[in-house]
Amino acid sequence: MDPYPVVVRTRLAPPRPSRRIAQRPRLAAALAEALDHRVTLIQAGAGYGKSTVLASIAELGHPLAWYQLDSDSADPLVFLLHLLHSLHQAVPDLSEAPLARLEAWNQAGAQGPPPWPATVDLLINALDTPARQPLLIALDDAHFLNGHPQTLDILDRLIDRSPEGVHILLATRYSLEIKGLARWQARGQVLTIDQRHLAFQPAEIATLFAHTYGLQLSDDEVQRVANETEGWAIAVQLVWQGLRARHAFDKRLPAAQAPPARPTLDSLFAFLAQEVVNQQEPDIQAFLSDTAVLRELAPEICDCLREREDSAATLRHLLDNGLFTVDLGGSHARYHHLFREFLIQQLETDSARAGHSRAAECYEQQGDREAALYHRVAAGQYHEAAAILAALGRSLVRAGQLDTLAGWIDRLPPETLETQPALLVYLGDIARLHSRFEEALGWYRQAEGLARQQGEVGRLGQALRGQARVYLDTVNPSKAEALLQEALRISDGHEDREARIRLLELLEENRLNLGKLEDAERFRVQAEELREEGPSDADLNARVLVRTGRLAEARRLLDRWAETEQRDPVLRPRAHRETHLLLALVLAFQGEGEAAFESAVQGAQRGRELESLFITAVGLMREGHAWLLRPRPDAPGEARRCYREAIALADSLAVPRLKVEAYWGLCRAYGFVGETEAAETAALQGIEIARHTGDEWIVALIRLALGAGLVVSGELDDGLAWLARAGSAFQECSDSYGDTLVRLWQCIAWQSGHDAARLQHGLGDLLRLTREHGYEFLFTRQTLLGPPDPRRVVPLLVAARTMGQERPFAETLLARLGLARIELHPGYQLRVQTLGAFRVWRGRQEIGAAEWQREKARQLILLLVTQRQRMLEREEIVEKLWPDLSPEAAERDFKVALNTLYRVLEPTREARAPSAYIVRDGSHYGLRPGADIWLDADQFEELLDDGNRRMELDEDAGLALLRQALALYRGSYLAEYPYEEWCSLERERLLTLFLRSADRVAQALADRGRWQEVLTVCQSILEADDCWENAYRLSIAAYAALGNRTQAVRVYGQCVERLWSELGVPPSPATTAVAEEVMAVK
């Protein structure tokens, strides 16, 4: 690998101040205002002294980070690296974290763009130090960044997020294309110093000549200089140079020579510069002519170019005499840009090309290939330039310097490019890494044809691998296979070992995409052996693990990779292979919805940072999968939105294969809510695309999703047909997870269709696969391709226990679900809310008011819930609910209410079949023991018990549990029935529990000084019981601690009023003492 980009130290030092620089108080005062602004813009044309003015900012006495930009600085890595080193020079104690992030990326292979967003954020955090004095960041010639959006985004992010006290100064010839500039200007955060400020005023010209140049000009002469030069700094300096040469002022600017139309400043500069050059000694003139082609003047390069050894002395002479040469420090210098342009214009075309050619040879001797490349191009030696670029290009691709590489290739004429297969491959790489896959294929195919024509076997292999990578990135294995096989065939005896290893790894991935696991493993082993390492299961490709159902192994591996990449980023775009995107899929398969969503969002964000629409699209699809697992009302709609956005991105990239996973997701999203027609449409669209690419695994997933959706909708025969085809494909692909899911849905269908024979056989296979492969989560939580209500599998476990199929394992799973005593189960949990408003859900479906039909049916379930610890006699129920009816009428109404209740709770229950929730024993009725019922009142009590026990051991953990319990108390028990005696005792019992526990929580929060939270808890206490005195006392203390003495006194007044009006007693001495202490504070 080529070395990390070199930091050119001379670009990190401001120009050394010349002794002939005049003091300009007017400009100094304007520049001092930079400390009051986020950004300072110094904008003017060439020769106005922008660099000099910018460098004078150092006189303010604050740390200054300087960076002199050039055309190379537009590359994001070059820019960021130089900026960080400049800041470390200015602030030696600055954190090393930003540089460490870049260096870690480099050590990890420097593949893909540098991690600039994370690096800039680390830099911003490093700059955010409370004790830090103002810091000035000066970027000279910032206009070189225009036209390079990623580098401009780095600067935009730095400016926008930098802490107060960081001031950024930008010297530029042109307006800068920074996104946030208009916003900062609107907020008054930008100071602009333009050409009008920089131009010398007559008084400043007089002072300059008198005090700096030692020449006293008359008022008329001063005005004439001002008129002719318009205050243009470099022209003013040229006037002085001419006068130094002892030319009379009138002779130097003779009025008779002035044409009627006023000459341009450029023509004036050319005239004056010629005058100055002509006055130099012959050896100086020769030096200027010989070295005009150099962008930077270093003695050793100048010596090589001139074939002399006195360049260091000549450079010092130029600097000492102010001959338009800028001192860069370290014996390096450069000509002023305008002066260099003038010198080059004086050269004959052949002489300029010869100078560039000789400069290229000098840089080649020193091993500076990039500088040599510049001069080869400038000399018109495109063949030699192409050879350098062919050798340099691979390292630029790996370092993510794609803009730099593209810029160099653009400078070559088409006829040169048409002879260079390596450069065509690089153009393909640039397009592929920007997800422009059709364009990439075009370049690779051109490179392939040219390499075949030239007999360039190595370049042919690169072109074939490039095409194959496009098909691998877009998961199109059938098209990739022939390309990879030919590349493998021609690589024997020709390509280097590392190239062959990469080729074997591509073949491994492609065979995996084709579902040929044994072949994939064979290629992996060959690659490992070629590395002279033994095969290692721990390093087995994560995608192999996912596609073979080894989810736990895949997750462990991906978790390790994610942790490693957090420290040492690997930032080449990896399409669907991105660690976070693979991890999001595994987590969705395992039912970890929130973790899957977080990982998917990180993956999509990475795609945006890498400007990879492909990765962004994959991230959106993985976000869609995670949305389907999130318990939010808007989740289905959000999932569909993600899938549709991904499809739109795939269309914009012209990569149909990318849409397959989105169609799979849409099939799942529609099918599991009963929209089977839309699900089938999406499935067929996905299958049509996937079959052309040869990826049978994803086809099997689509068939599984459609079959499951049909089963959910009760279309059992059609669903089983789709599931059968999916099962065969999963077995052929050796995917145990997909096979298990197919069997799960088949068992659900057989049970729904009362096919006991198939169910008995299928349950044994299902539970055996689940146990052997660790898929217990399929029975304990919702997963992407499992039933939308995870309780739907409970009837299968009950049936397995009854039928003796894997009975110990089935009992273990039931116990894990808290249903060890379950006898009957409808496939959903009954959820009952009694604290506050009364609500009931069958699984995720809330029972609406219209379904109850009869109010007494609601009261009957409430009575049974209230008396849940015992069975009730029929007569007792009738007496409590129908006290005013005759026994016969009450008996009749009871039966009607009971049957209504059965229908509401279990709409699909068969007539005369026992209820899963209500049990009858003779004339006694009650909730079935062990029934799958979640009751908020029971959960409330359990959390209180756990929290109180935990408080003795770990107060913070106990406090968290108590607060969870309080959150369940949304109001008094069965608040809709305040006058029913049969629930009054339970209401009072739960209210007392709430008040005591809330009081304990409030006191614990007060002990921790969390006063705002104390007020929230006390408010909930007083809403439940406005005579709870300790809530008043703690509120008084909280307001006092928060500095709101007035409100504290007001709360005490409320306490006095409520206690007296409700109980006829005054506040306790403890409360009065707290209030008096507050009122005593002045």
C-alpha positions, -999 to +999 in steps of 0.1 A: +000+000+000+012+035-008+021+058+021-003+080+039-005+114+023+025+135+033+018+166+054+036+195+037+047+215+067+055+247+047+018+250+041+011+252+078+031+283+085+019+318+076+041+339+053+069+355+072+063+392+075+085+413+053+103+443+067+086+462+039+051+456+051+034+489+061+013+492+092-024+499+082-044+508+113-076+509+093-073+473+082-060+462+116-091+476+133-114+458+108-095+426+113-098+428+150-135+424+147-129+388+137-130+379+174-167+389+174-177+367+144-179+331+137-164+335+102-143+362+086-142+364+047-113+382+031-124+383-005-106+400-034-087+394-066-051+384-069-025+408-057-046+426-032-025+414-002-051+390+012-024+366+025-005+394+041-036+408+058-047+373+069-012+365+084-014+398+104-041+383+125-013+367+145-007+402+160-039+397+181-019+374+203-041+343+201-032+308+189-033+307+151-037+276+130-026+284+094-032+264+063-022+276+028-044+257+004-036+247-032-053+225-058-043+194-039-061+206-008-095+200-024-091+163-017-110+156+016-082+136+032-054+160+023-075+189+036-085+172+068-050+159+075-033+193+070-060+211+091-055+187+120-017+191+120-020+228+118-043+228+148-019+207+167+009+232+160-013+260+173-027+241+203-001+215+214-023+200+241-052+194+217-066+159+219-050+133+196-084+116+191-092+131+156-058+123+142-059+089+158-092+082+140-077+090+107-045+070+115-066+040+126-085+042+093-052+042+075-038+013+094-069-007+087-063-004+050-073+031+041-100+018+019-129+041+011-132+077+019-117+089+052-141+090+081-144+128+080-178+133+098-166+114+128-132+130+127-146+165+125-170+158+154-140+145+174-122+177+166-151+198+176-153+180+209-115+185+214-119+222+208-148+225+233-127+232+264-141+257+289-107+272+297-096+275+260-087+310+249-099+323+215-085+302+186-080+315+151-081+291+121-069+308+089-073+292+055-055+310+027-067+306-009-099+289+003-113+292-033-095+260-042-123+242-023-150+254-047-164+226-069-155+199-043-187+194-022-173+168+002-144+190+013-167+220+015-190+199+037-161+193+061-155+230+063-192+237+067-195+211+095-165+226+113-178+261+111-213+252+120-205+231+151-174+247+165-177+260+200-177+297+209-142+311+208-132+294+176-130+319+148-124+308+112-109+332+087-111+325+049-090+343+023-104+338-012-105+352-047-141+341-053-173+336-035-173+303-015-198+276-021-204+268+016-239+257+024-243+275+057-227+308+046-260+326+039-275+314+072-245+327+092-246+360+073-283+364+081-274+359+118-247+385+117-220+359+123-199+368+092-174+396+089-165+405+053-133+423+043-134+429+005-115+446-022-126+481-011-111+475+024-079+460+010-071+487-016-046+513-005-060+547+001-039+578-009-028+585+027-017+548+031+003+550-002+020+582+011+029+564+044+040+533+027+065+551+004+077+574+031+081+551+061+086+517+045+102+524+011+121+556+022+107+577-007+089+609-002+062+615-029+044+647-035+007+649-032+003+648-069+025+618-072+006+600-045-027+608-062-013+596-095-002+563-080-036+559-064-054+567-097-033+544-119-032+514-095-066+519-079-049+509-047-040+474-060-013+463-036+009+444-060+008+473-086+018+498-058+047+475-050+057+474-087+057+512-088+082+511-059+103+485-077+105+507-107+115+537-087+142+517-070+156+510-104+161+548-106+136+555-132+120+589-130+084+587-120+072+606-150+093+584-173+080+553-157+044+562-162+045+587-190+012+604-196+019+604-234+019+566-234-015+563-218-041+554-244-074+573-243-091+543-227-077+535-193-055+503-193-067+473-172-050+465-140-037+432-156-021+451-184-006+475-159+008+447-139+024+431-170+039+464-179+053+471-144+065+435-139+084+436-172+101+468-160+111+451-127+124+419-143+144+439-169+163+457-141+175+425-125+210+410-129+212+384-158+217+355-134+185+365-115+166+369-147+177+334-157+167+320-123+132+335-126+128+321-161+142+286-153+121+282-122+088+298-133+073+264-139+076+253-103+047+256-079+070+256-049+106+266-048+129+243-029+167+246-033+173+210-042+146+210-070+158+244-083+194+231-083+183+200-102+163+220-127+191+245-134+220+220-130+236+244-105+242+244-068+235+281-058+197+281-056+195+285-019+214+318-020+194+330-050+161+323-032+174+342-002+182+372-024+147+372-039+132+371-004+154+398+009+147+421-020+109+417-020+108+403-056+073+389-053+084+358-035+066+344-004+086+328+023+071+294+033+097+286+059+122+258+060+141+272+030+110+268+008+093+297-010+069+304-038+063+331-063+033+353-059+006+337-081+003+367-105+041+370-108+044+333-116+017+336-142+036+366-157+069+347-158+053+317-175+037+339-201+071+352-210+083+317-218+081+303-253+057+273-255+086+249-262+106+264-233+078+260-209+072+224-219+109+217-216+110+232-182+080+211-170+096+180-185+129+186-167+110+194-134+091+161-138+124+142-141+137+160-109+107+151-089+108+115-102+144+112-090+132+123-056+103+098-056+076+125-056+052+109-081+023+134-077+045+164-084+060+146-113+025+138-126+016+176-125+047+185-146+042+156-171+007+168-177+018+205-180+045+194-205+020+177-226+037+144-220+005+125-216+018+090-222+044+094-194+017+110-172-006+081-178+021+057-168+026+075-135-012+076-129-015+039-137+009+032-109-005+058-085-042+052-091-047+021-071-034+037-039-057+067-046-087+044-049-078+026-017-074+059+001-107+071-011-091+100-030-116+095-058-120+132-067-082+136-070-079+106-092-108+117-114-093+151-117-060+138-130-077+114-155-098+143-168-066+162-177-056+135-201-068+137-237-092+109-250-066+094-273-043+088-243-071+073-222-080+050-250-046+033-248-046+028-210-068-001-196-056+007-161-071+042-162-104+028-176-105+004-147-100+033-123-129+052-139-150+020-133-139+019-097-148+056-092-183+050-107-188+017-088-179+033-054-204+061-061-230+034-069-232+044-106-232+007-116-242+010-153-215+036-159-190+014-140-198-016-162-192+005-193-157+015-182-148-020-171-160-034-204-139-009-223-109-018-202-115-055-208-116-050-246-085-029-246-066-053-223-075-082-246-063-063-276-030-054-259-025-088-243-024-072-209-033-102-188-031-084-154-052-055-166-077-080-181-081-096-147-087-063-130-114-054-156-131-088-151-130-085-113-144-049-116-174-062-135-179-090-111-177-066-082-206-047-097-227-078-098-216-088-063-225-054-050-259-057-066-263-094-056-265-107-092-245-139-089-254-155-122-238-127-141-208-125-118-199-162-120-186-164-156-165-133-151-149-146-120-142-180-135-123-164-164-104-141-141-094-172-120-083-190-151-061-162-165-046-155-130-026-187-129+011-177-131+003-141-139-011-121-111+003-115-077-007-136-047-028-109-030-048-104-062-055-142-064-066-142-027-091-114-034-104-133-065-109-164-044-128-144-018-150-129-046-158-164-058-166-175-022-191-147-019-207-154-053-212-191-046-228-180-013-252-158-032-260-188-055-268-209-025-238-232-031-224-234+004-200-262-001-184-245-031-182-212-011-164-230+017-139-246-007-129-212-021-126-198+014-103-226+024-082-220-007-079-183+001-069-191+037-043-216+026-028-191+001-024-167+030-004-196+047-029-197+075-051-225+086-089-223+081-107-207+110-144-211+117-143-178+137-135-159+105-162-176+084-180-150+064-209-134+083-232-137+053-225-174+052-236-177+088-267-157+082-277-176+051-272-210+068-292-201+099-263-198+123-277-165+137-261-166+171-226-171+156-233-143+130-244-119+157-214-126+179-191-121+149-209-089+138-209-075+173-171-080+174-167-063+140-189-034+150-169-029+182-136-030+162-149-007+135-159+018+162-123+021+171-107+014+137-132+023+109-132+004+077-146+029+053-147+015+018-183+012+006-193-025+010-228-024-004-251-049+013-221-063+033-219-034+057-215-046+093-244-026+108-267-036+079-259-073+083-263-069+121-297-052+116-310-081+095-298-107+121-314-087+149-347-085+130-346-123+124-340-127+162-368-103+171-346-075+186-367-047+171-352-016+188-316-029+184-323-037+148-336-002+142-306+014+158-282-007+137-302+000+105-302+037+111-264+037+116-260+017+084-282+041+064-263+071+079-230+055+068-244+053+033-252+090+033-218+099+047-201+078+020-225+093-006-235+058-015-271+056-026-268+018-027-258+015+010-285+041+019-311+020+001-301-012+019-302+008+052-337+020+044-348-016+038-333-028+071-351+002+088-383-011+072-378-045+087-372-030+121-403-008+119-424-040+115-412-051+149-418-018+167-449-015+189-461+018+175-493+026+156-474+042+128-450+013+124-466-004+093-468+029+074-433+038+083-421+004+071-438+008+038-424+042+033-388+029+039-394+001+013-408+025-013-379+050-008-355+021-012-372+011-045-370+047-057-332+048-050-328+014-068-346+028-098-324+059-098-293+036-097-307+014-124-301-017-102-332-038-103-317-065-080-316-039-052-354-038-052-359-075-043-354-071-006-378-042-006-405-062-023-399-090+002-405-064+030-436-051+013-449-086+009-444-092+047-459-058+056-491-063+035-495-100+041-494-100+079-522-074+081-545-094+057-538-074+025-530-105+006-535-092-029-510-064-024-487-089-007-488-113-037-482-085-062-450-074-043-439-111-040-442-117-077-423-086-085-395-095-062-393-132-074-393-121-111-361-100-105-344-124-081-348-154-104-329-137-131-300-131-108-299-167-095-304-159-058-326-187-046-323-178-009-340-145-013-366-161-035-373-186-006-377-157+019-403-141-004-422-173-007-421-178+030-434-143+037-462-147+012-471-182+025-472-169+061-493-139+051-519-162+035-520-184+066-526-153+087-555-144+065-570-179+067-561-189+031-545-221+043-542-242+012-526-214-009-504-206+020-492-242+025-484-244-013-461-214-011-445-226+022-437-260+006-417-244-022-399-222+003-391-251+025-375-271-004-353-241-013-342-235+023-332-272+026-312-269-007-295-238+006-288-255+040-306-227+058-318-242+091-335-210+102-356-206+070-365-243+072-376-239+109-398-209+100-414-228+072-423-256+096-436-232+122-460-217+097-470-251+084-478-262+120-499-231+125-518-238+093-523-275+101-536-266+136-559-240+122-572-265+096-576-293+123-551-315+104-540-334+135-519-360+117-497-336+099-496-314+130-483-342+152-455-351+128-446-314+121-444-304+157-417-329+164-395-316+136-403-280+144-393-283+181-363-304+173-349-279+149-357-251+174-338-268+202-308-279+181-302-245+166-311-222+195-342-206+179-362-205+212-368-168+205-394-178+178-416-188+207-409-160+231-410-128+211-421-114+178-396-118+150-396-105+114-409-136+098-427-152+128-463-146+137-472-109+143-485-119+177-459-141+194-486-157+215-499-174+184-473-202+189-485-210+224-513-234+211-486-253+193-467-258+225-498-269+243-505-294+215-469-307+215-472-313+253-505-331+248-492-352+218-459-360+235-438-343+208-406-330+223-426-327+255-398-316+279-387-289+256-423-277+250-428-275+288-396-256+292-408-230+267-442-227+283-425-222+317-403-195+302-434-178+290-449-180+325-476-204+312-466-237+328-501-243+340-518-234+308-544-258+295-562-239+267-550-210+246-566-191+218-533-178+203-533-144+220-529-129+254-559-111+271-547-077+284-569-059+309-564-024+321-583-016+353-563+014+367-580+044+353-601+038+322-612+002+317-598-013+284-593-049+271-571-062+243-571-095+225-534-096+217-528-063+200-565-057+190-584-036+215-620-046+221-642-017+210-673-005+229-696-018+202-684-054+206-695-056+243-731-051+233-743-054+269-729-034+298-735-064+321-710-084+301-683-058+308-693-058+345-691-095+346-655-097+335-647-068+359-663-087+388-643-119+379-611-099+376-618-082+410-624-115+426-596-133+407-583-151+437-614-172+441-644-188+423-678-171+427-712-188+432-737-181+405-761-167+431-733-143+444-727-130+409-764-125+403-769-107+437-740-083+429-749-075+393-787-079+392-798-071+428-832-056+417-843-085+394-863-116+403-842-148+405-856-161+372-849-128+353-815-125+369-806-161+359-817-154+323-797-122+321-767-138+336-766-165+309-770-138+282-742-118+297-719-149+301-724-160+265-717-124+253-686-124+273-674-157+258-680-143+223-662-110+230-631-126+246-628-156+222-646-148+189-633-180+172-641-203+201-663-233+190-697-238+206-696-257+238-658-257+238-643-247+271-631-211+274-594-203+277-601-175+302-633-184+322-637-217+340-669-232+353-671-257+381-707-267+387-724-234+397-690-217+404-674-193+379-640-176+378-609-168+358-592-200+346-561-206+368-529-202+347-548-185+319-528-161+297-541-129+312-521-097+318-537-075+344-522-040+351-532-042+388-512-074+392-482-060+373-485-029+395-482-050+427-455-072+414-433-042+405-439-026+439-429-058+457-398-062+435-389-025+440-393-025+477-372-056+481-345-042+458-344-009+477-328-027+506-299-039+484-296-013+455-316+019+460-312+031+425-324-002+410-353-004+434-363+032+428-364+025+390-388-005+396-410+016+419-413+043+393-423+017+367-451+006+390-463+042+396-464+047+358-491+020+356-513+038+381-533+059+356-561+065+380-582+047+406-593+011+402-623+008+379-628+046+380-659+043+358-677+024+386-671+046+417-703+034+435-701-003+429-695-019+463-680-051+449-649-032+437-646-005+464-623-026+488-600-034+459-600+003+449-590+014+484-563-013+487-546-003+455-549+034+463-532+029+496-504+010+479-500+037+454-499+065+480-473+048+502-451+038+473-453+072+457-444+088+490-414+066+493-403+075+458-407+112+464-387+110+495-359+090+477-358+116+449-356+144+475-327+127+492-309+127+458-318+164+452-339+156+421-364+183+430-382+187+397-390+150+397-401+153+433-427+178+422-440+155+395-445+126+419-460+148+446-485+162+421-496+127+412-500+119+449-522+150+455-543+142+425-551+109+442-554+122+477-553+160+483-549+155+520-516+136+518-496+160+539-461+147+532-466+155+495-472+192+504-442+192+527-419+177+500-433+201+474-425+231+497-390+219+501-386+213+463-398+248+453-375+263+479-345+243+466-354+254+431-354+290+442-392+295+438-400+308+473-433+323+462-446+290+450-434+272+481-454+296+503-484+291+480-483+253+484-482+257+522-513+278+520-530+251+499-520+225+525-535+246+553-568+251+534-573+214+523-564+199+557-588+222+575-617+220+550-615+182+546-602+170+580-606+199+603-570+198+614-540+221+609-507+210+593-483+190+615-455+208+632-430+192+608-448+208+578-451+241+596-414+241+604-405+236+568-428+264+557-414+288+584-379+280+574-387+290+538-405+322+548-376+332+571-352+333+541-348+369+529 
